[in-house]
Amino acid sequence: MALEFTNNNFHEKVLAIKGVALVDFWAEWCGPCRLIGPVVEELSKEYGETVAIGKLNVDDNREIAAQYGIMSIPTLLFFKDGQVIDKHVGVASKSDLKKKLDALLV
């Protein structure tokens, strides 16, 4: 199951980890977010502990969303060792997201 990132745990669960994290910035009212949500869940199951994969609700966690300049959702940010390495805005295929994650794991 995908992690739930919040203003309170973002530093600990994303920025402070050594390794790769994928953060899905979303909101309940967002149609495209509902399309990519199941893909994020599948990736979370497939990568398990290897990649910290989770979702951050922009309505409930405006501070982090503003910090990263999230203007459109869904936005997916790819982190490595606490730094943003890649970004995808909008719906993406599972295979495209896997390619980006696999490249970061090398």
Secondary structure, DSSP 8 states (H G I E B T S, - for coil): --EE--TTTHIIIIIS-SSEEEEEEE-TT-HHHHHHHHHHHHHHHHHGGGEEEEEEETTT-HHHHHHTT--SSSEEEEEETTEEEEEEES---HHHHHHHHHHHH-
